[in-house]
Amino acid sequence: MKEGLQPGTTAEFTVTVTEDMLPKFEGEVVHPVMSTVSMIYYMEWAGRQVILPFLEEDEEGSGFAVDIRHVGPAVVGQTVTFKAVCQEVTKKRVVCEVTADTARNRVGVGTFTQAIFNKHEIRQRFEALQAEISAEK
């Protein structure tokens, strides 16, 4: 990792809730609010934005752990602010507190941990796994 990533480093952006973000199973909408899956996607994206400026040329980050609570609703048309704040940095892990808020309420809160890898080594591991799976068919 490049110098400068430290606790307190922040990334933030807003998203407007759309119909495609609603929870659907077998094509049927369960609730007319932002799904947990959509919320976690954007929380992960906020955490990734924290690390991107600090990755070396040969490094990549990957989701390692999420501990998220979906605590309130966000309806279609509402704006949700996603924020990630770095809490801890080690050579192989970055932990961010992640939040999702509307102007009216908190939507979600938790932590997102990313593992930092050598991108060439991880690509080789993925390619080896793909070759093994393909050989089994």
Phi, psi and omega in degrees: 000143175289159177297149171115335178286121183210164175307135182105340176300134190230147169228142183209142175202168178241153179223140174264129182293130179238168181304324183288353178267357182284150179290124180229135173231128183054035177081358182255126178291130181275312180221149180273048180224165178304132180286158175298320179301313179296316180300314181294322176307310183288330174295318177297319180298320177297316178297321178296322179296333176297318186273333188309315181292348186251357178286135174286166182306325184263012183250156174214153176251153179215143177302133182242321181203144172230139174224091191237142172240130177265106193250353181199166183270157168221119185268165179306132181095343179282147176266132179243129176263122177257134183222136173237131178236120179299130179252328185207139178229125170235179181299327186244358183217147171228124181250128178239141165280133180237140179224156174225125184222143167259177176294342183258330188199164171280135180259319181204158180206149177166202178231150177228122180251132177245139174267143179252126185235160165284120188294331180287319178294318181292324177298319178297320178297317180294318179295320178297316178298315179300319180296318178298315181295318180295324180291333181285342184281000000 
